[in-house]
């Protein structure tokens, strides 16, 4: 209430609405001048010194929903349009791309020990976690079975049956090299396709091109797995159809063969380090246009990828910020399984053979240090292009409001200088920012419902 009573509140609130209700906005000091390039006449002047607040707010742009729900919602929508345009066309991608062979593949991690799981039958009802007829125990005296029916949100899901039997070192090293496994897979897949077709790999792009978009997701057991849309195009990318013999079964077989042959050594400095590979549970399904047959629909795939593009390791029971010191680990509000993986990152970082791996730096990510969402160049549009289109639209609205000429019609120049002045909200402001975010989200949801057929 004190913040709302201050004289600059009305202007501050308009800034917050302009950021979409950002939870961690960036405060800027500076100025912007717009003038006629031909005559030198100043058309518009903006200075933060003239603002009642003394600064300008801009959105933080963080993709994590746990850090900023407002900016992550924008990132989620952009990722959806990026994925769906590579499946249906649009945003500069021809609509004929909808007829190209494409699959939705899920690459998982191997097992590093038995964990509690949420299992369901064909009727959707929960099944016993790990039922066994005998009541055998592990070498540490703990039962190797679990007859409980865990719900999906049961905190025990993903936790090891025996923490002493679980291979924490292998799990952390696998997370640390998951990005390298994916990179080598994208290198091996064209080679496998060339071998299947009986052509040199250098000539494969003359007849066929591979495109993909992938996102990383954390499982409850703290290991990442990748969901990827993989598509076959002609030699010119999505603008050209692939040959008639380029089919979904051909792509399916190539993906499975390439995934099976990819191996990464955990440390080049230690020849006896473990060899890391993909897990056995590789799932490859064809993607159909707006329908569910034996595969999945394009809209469902795009929504699924966009959902996990805004999530991080915090969904596996850890934190979303870097851990600076080992003394912090005992005080973290995390699951015991995540705590042991974080401790393993710190412990491995002290070993000479793993010193080059930034495990301590990425301990809050349980060792994973790759990008959460990536795409090949020719898959579809880019996030940068989507942001640029949105910025151009807002700039056109601002010019119309200020009565400035269109840059396409007249020569105008803009000079600006900005300085960082801080970030985040101050006393009382988070309440009003969250209220603004909720109102904006409600308005967007109503607009989508009205636009739906």
C-alpha positions in Angstrom: 0.0 0.0 0.0 2.9 2.4 0.7 4.2 1.7 -2.8 0.9 2.4 -4.4 0.6 5.7 -2.5 3.9 7.0 -4.0 3.6 9.7 -6.7 5.5 7.6 -9.4 3.3 4.5 -8.9 1.1 5.1 -11.9 4.0 5.5 -14.3 5.9 2.5 -12.7 2.8 0.4 -13.1 2.6 1.2 -16.8 6.2 0.1 -17.2 5.5 -3.2 -15.4 2.5 -3.8 -17.7 4.8 -3.1 -20.7 7.2 -5.8 -19.5 4.3 -8.3 -19.2 4.5 -8.4 -15.4 8.2 -9.4 -15.4 9.3 -10.7 -12.0 13.0 -9.6 -12.4 12.9 -6.5 -14.6 16.1 -4.6 -15.5 16.3 -1.0 -14.6 18.0 1.3 -17.1 19.3 4.9 -17.1 19.9 6.7 -20.4 18.3 8.5 -23.3 17.1 8.1 -26.8 17.1 10.7 -29.6 15.2 10.4 -32.9 15.9 12.9 -35.6 15.5 13.5 -39.3 18.5 12.2 -41.2 18.2 14.7 -44.0 17.5 18.0 -42.0 18.9 17.1 -38.6 15.6 18.1 -37.0 15.0 16.4 -33.7 11.8 14.5 -33.8 11.6 12.9 -30.4 13.6 12.9 -27.2 13.3 10.4 -24.3 15.3 10.6 -21.1 14.9 8.5 -18.0 15.9 11.6 -16.1 12.4 13.0 -17.0 10.6 9.9 -15.7 8.9 10.1 -12.3 10.7 6.9 -11.4 14.1 8.0 -12.7 14.6 4.8 -14.7 13.1 2.6 -17.4 12.1 -1.0 -16.9 12.7 -3.7 -19.5 11.9 -7.4 -19.2 14.6 -9.8 -18.0 13.9 -12.4 -20.8 14.6 -15.4 -18.5 13.2 -18.6 -20.0 12.8 -20.4 -16.6 9.2 -20.5 -15.2 10.7 -20.8 -11.7 12.5 -17.5 -12.1 10.1 -15.3 -14.2 6.6 -16.7 -15.1 5.9 -13.7 -17.4 9.1 -14.0 -19.6 8.9 -17.8 -19.6 5.4 -17.6 -21.0 6.7 -15.5 -23.9 9.6 -18.0 -24.5 7.1 -20.9 -24.4 4.9 -19.3 -27.0 7.9 -18.5 -29.2 9.1 -22.1 -28.9 5.7 -23.4 -29.9 5.6 -21.3 -33.0 9.2 -22.3 -33.9 8.3 -26.0 -33.6 4.9 -25.9 -35.3 6.2 -23.8 -38.2 8.7 -26.6 -38.9 5.8 -29.1 -39.0 3.0 -27.2 -40.7 4.8 -24.3 -42.4 4.4 -20.6 -41.7 6.8 -18.0 -40.4 8.8 -18.2 -43.6 8.5 -22.0 -44.0 6.6 -23.3 -46.9 3.4 -25.2 -46.1 4.5 -28.1 -48.2 6.8 -29.1 -45.3 3.8 -30.8 -43.7 4.2 -33.6 -46.2 7.9 -34.3 -45.4 8.8 -37.4 -43.4 9.3 -36.5 -39.7 9.4 -38.3 -36.3 9.3 -37.4 -32.7 12.1 -39.2 -30.9 12.9 -39.5 -27.2 16.4 -40.3 -26.1 16.7 -41.5 -22.5 19.6 -42.1 -20.1 20.6 -45.7 -19.0 19.8 -47.0 -15.6 22.2 -46.2 -12.7 20.1 -48.0 -10.1 16.6 -48.9 -9.2 14.3 -45.9 -8.4 10.7 -45.6 -7.3 8.4 -45.0 -10.3 4.9 -44.0 -11.2 3.5 -46.8 -13.4 0.0 -47.1 -14.9 -1.9 -49.9 -16.7 -3.8 -49.6 -19.9 -6.8 -48.4 -18.0 -4.8 -45.5 -16.5 -4.9 -46.9 -13.0 -1.6 -46.9 -10.9 0.3 -50.1 -10.8 2.7 -51.3 -8.0 6.0 -49.6 -8.2 8.4 -52.6 -8.3 6.6 -55.8 -7.3 8.6 -59.0 -6.6 7.5 -62.4 -5.4 10.4 -62.8 -3.1 11.4 -60.3 -0.4 15.1 -60.2 -1.4 17.4 -57.4 -0.1 20.3 -55.6 -1.7 23.9 -56.0 -0.2 23.1 -53.1 2.1 20.1 -54.8 3.6 17.4 -52.8 1.8 14.4 -54.3 0.0 14.7 -54.5 -3.8 11.0 -54.4 -4.2 8.2 -51.8 -3.7 4.5 -52.7 -3.7 3.2 -49.1 -3.3 1.2 -47.5 -6.0 2.8 -44.0 -6.4 0.9 -41.1 -7.7 2.6 -38.9 -10.4 3.3 -36.2 -7.8 4.5 -38.5 -5.1 7.7 -37.1 -3.7 9.2 -40.6 -3.5 9.0 -41.0 -7.3 12.6 -40.9 -8.7 14.3 -41.6 -5.4 16.6 -44.7 -5.3 15.4 -47.8 -3.5 19.0 -47.9 -2.1 21.1 -44.8 -2.1 24.3 -46.9 -1.5 23.6 -49.1 -4.5 22.9 -46.1 -6.8 25.7 -45.1 -9.1 25.8 -41.4 -8.4 29.1 -40.9 -10.2 27.9 -42.5 -13.4 24.7 -40.5 -13.3 26.5 -37.2 -12.9 29.0 -38.0 -15.6 26.2 -39.0 -17.9 24.5 -35.7 -17.4 27.7 -33.9 -18.0 28.2 -35.6 -21.4 24.6 -35.7 -22.5 25.1 -32.7 -24.8 28.2 -34.4 -26.3 26.1 -37.6 -26.9 23.6 -35.5 -28.8 26.2 -33.7 -30.9 27.8 -37.0 -31.9 24.4 -38.5 -32.7 23.7 -35.6 -35.1 27.0 -36.3 -36.7 26.4 -40.1 -36.9 22.8 -39.9 -38.3 23.8 -38.5 -41.8 26.6 -41.1 -42.0 24.1 -43.9 -41.3 21.7 -42.6 -43.9 24.5 -42.3 -46.5 25.5 -45.9 -45.7 21.9 -47.1 -46.1 21.6 -45.3 -49.4 25.0 -46.5 -50.7 26.2 -42.9 -51.4 29.3 -41.1 -50.0 28.4 -38.9 -47.0 29.7 -35.8 -48.8 27.1 -36.3 -51.6 24.2 -36.9 -49.2 23.3 -33.2 -49.1 22.9 -33.2 -52.9 19.7 -35.3 -52.5 18.7 -35.1 -48.8 19.0 -32.8 -45.8 18.3 -33.5 -42.1 16.6 -31.0 -39.9 15.8 -31.2 -36.2 14.7 -29.3 -33.1 15.2 -30.7 -29.6 14.5 -29.9 -26.0 16.0 -31.4 -22.8 13.8 -32.6 -20.0 14.7 -33.7 -16.5 13.3 -36.9 -15.3 12.3 -37.4 -11.6 15.5 -39.4 -11.1 17.6 -36.3 -11.9 18.8 -37.4 -15.4 18.1 -35.5 -18.6 16.5 -37.0 -21.7 16.0 -35.4 -25.0 12.8 -35.0 -27.1 13.5 -34.2 -30.8 11.6 -33.5 -33.9 13.7 -34.9 -36.8 12.7 -34.3 -40.4 13.9 -35.3 -43.9 14.0 -32.5 -46.5 15.2 -32.1 -50.0 18.6 -30.7 -50.8 17.4 -27.1 -50.4 15.8 -27.7 -47.0 12.1 -27.3 -46.2 11.5 -25.5 -49.5 12.2 -28.7 -51.5 10.5 -32.1 -51.1 12.7 -35.1 -50.2 13.0 -38.0 -52.7 10.1 -40.5 -52.8 12.3 -43.2 -51.2 12.9 -41.0 -48.1 10.3 -42.4 -45.8 9.5 -42.5 -42.1 10.6 -46.2 -41.8 14.0 -45.2 -43.3 14.4 -42.4 -40.9 13.3 -44.6 -38.0 15.9 -47.3 -38.8 18.7 -44.7 -39.2 17.9 -43.0 -35.9 18.0 -46.3 -34.0 21.3 -47.4 -35.7 23.0 -44.0 -35.1 21.9 -43.9 -31.4 23.2 -47.4 -30.8 26.7 -46.6 -32.1 27.3 -43.3 -30.2 29.7 -43.7 -27.3 31.5 -41.0 -25.3 34.5 -41.6 -22.9 33.8 -39.8 -19.6 37.4 -38.4 -19.4 40.2 -38.3 -22.0 42.7 -38.1 -19.1 41.6 -41.4 -17.7 41.5 -44.3 -20.2 39.7 -46.4 -17.6 36.9 -43.8 -17.3 33.3 -45.2 -17.9 31.9 -45.3 -21.5 28.7 -43.4 -21.8 25.9 -44.2 -24.2 22.1 -43.7 -24.7 19.7 -45.8 -22.7 17.8 -48.7 -24.2 14.4 -46.9 -24.1 14.6 -45.1 -27.4 11.1 -44.1 -28.6 10.5 -43.0 -32.2 7.0 -42.1 -33.4 5.9 -40.6 -36.7 4.3 -37.1 -36.5 1.1 -36.6 -38.4 -0.7 -33.4 -39.4 -3.3 -32.6 -36.8 -4.3 -36.2 -36.1 -3.4 -39.1 -33.9 -3.0 -42.3 -35.8 -0.1 -44.6 -34.8 2.0 -41.6 -34.0 1.4 -38.2 -32.5 -0.1 -35.0 -33.9 2.0 -32.0 -34.8 0.2 -29.7 -32.4 0.7 -32.1 -29.5 4.4 -32.3 -30.3 4.8 -28.6 -30.4 2.9 -28.1 -27.2 5.0 -30.8 -25.4 8.3 -29.3 -26.6 7.3 -25.7 -25.7 6.2 -26.9 -22.2 9.6 -28.3 -21.3 11.6 -25.5 -22.9 10.8 -23.3 -19.8 11.6 -26.0 -17.2 15.0 -26.8 -15.7 16.6 -29.1 -13.1 14.3 -27.7 -10.4 11.7 -30.1 -11.7 13.9 -32.9 -10.5 14.1 -31.6 -7.0 17.1 -29.3 -7.1 17.5 -25.5 -7.2 17.5 -23.0 -10.2 20.6 -21.0 -9.1 24.3 -21.8 -9.0 25.8 -23.1 -5.8 28.9 -21.1 -4.9 30.2 -23.0 -1.9 30.0 -26.6 -0.7 28.8 -25.3 2.7 25.5 -24.3 1.1 24.5 -27.8 0.1 23.4 -28.9 3.6 21.1 -26.0 3.8 19.4 -26.4 0.4 15.7 -27.2 0.2 16.2 -30.1 -2.2 15.5 -33.8 -2.2 18.0 -36.1 -0.6 18.7 -37.7 -4.1 19.4 -34.3 -5.6 21.6 -33.4 -2.7 23.7 -36.5 -3.2 24.1 -35.7 -6.9 25.2 -32.1 -6.1 27.7 -33.5 -3.6 29.0 -35.9 -6.3 29.6 -33.0 -8.6 31.7 -31.2 -6.0 33.6 -34.5 -5.2 34.3 -35.4 -8.9 35.5 -31.8 -9.6 38.4 -32.5 -7.1 39.6 -35.6 -9.0 42.5 -34.9 -11.5 40.8 -36.9 -14.4 37.6 -34.8 -14.1 39.0 -31.4 -13.3 38.5 -30.1 -16.8 34.7 -30.8 -16.5 33.0 -27.8 -14.9 30.9 -30.0 -12.6 31.0 -27.7 -9.6 29.9 -24.8 -11.8 26.9 -26.8 -13.0 26.2 -28.7 -9.8 22.8 -27.0 -9.5 21.9 -28.6 -12.8 23.1 -32.0 -11.5 26.0 -31.9 -13.9 24.2 -31.1 -17.2 25.8 -28.1 -19.0 24.2 -28.1 -22.4 21.5 -26.0 -24.0 17.9 -26.8 -23.2 16.5 -26.2 -26.6 18.4 -26.2 -29.9 17.6 -26.6 -33.6 19.4 -27.1 -36.9 19.7 -24.1 -39.2 17.1 -25.2 -41.8 14.4 -26.6 -39.4 12.3 -23.4 -39.3 12.4 -19.8 -38.2 14.5 -18.6 -35.3 13.7 -17.2 -31.9 15.7 -14.1 -32.9 13.4 -13.6 -35.9 10.3 -14.0 -33.8 11.6 -11.4 -31.2 12.6 -9.0 -34.0 9.1 -9.2 -35.5 7.5 -8.5 -32.1 9.9 -5.6 -31.5 9.1 -4.1 -34.9 5.4 -4.3 -34.2 5.8 -2.6 -30.9 8.0 0.1 -32.5 5.4 0.7 -35.2 2.8 1.2 -32.4 5.0 3.6 -30.6 5.7 5.6 -33.7 2.0 5.9 -34.4 1.3 7.1 -30.9 4.1 9.7 -31.1 3.2 10.8 -34.7 6.7 9.8 -36.0 7.2 9.0 -39.7 7.6 5.4 -40.9 11.3 4.6 -41.4 10.4 2.9 -44.7 9.0 6.2 -46.0 11.4 8.8 -44.6 15.0 8.7 -43.3 15.1 8.8 -39.5 18.0 8.0 -37.3 17.9 6.9 -33.6 20.8 7.3 -31.2 20.5 5.9 -27.7 22.7 5.2 -24.7 21.7 3.0 -21.8 23.3 2.1 -18.5 22.5 -0.7 -16.2 21.0 0.5 -12.9 19.9 -2.7 -11.2 17.4 -5.5 -11.5 14.4 -6.9 -9.6 11.6 -5.3 -7.7 11.9 -3.4 -4.5 9.7 -3.2 -1.4 6.0 -3.9 -2.2 6.6 -4.1 -5.9 6.5 -7.9 -6.4 2.8 -7.9 -5.3 1.8 -5.4 -8.0 4.0 -7.1 -10.7 2.4 -10.5 -10.0 -1.1 -8.9 -10.2 -0.2 -7.4 -13.5 1.1 -10.7 -14.8 -2.1 -12.5 -13.8 -4.3 -9.9 -15.5 -2.2 -10.1 -18.7 -2.3 -13.9 -18.7 -6.1 -13.9 -18.2 -6.6 -11.5 -21.0 -4.4 -13.6 -23.3 -6.3 -16.8 -22.4 -9.7 -15.1 -23.1 -8.4 -13.9 -26.4 -7.2 -17.4 -27.4 -10.5 -18.9 -26.4 -12.4 -16.4 -28.5 -10.1 -17.0 -31.5 -10.5 -20.8 -31.2 -12.9 -22.3 -33.8 
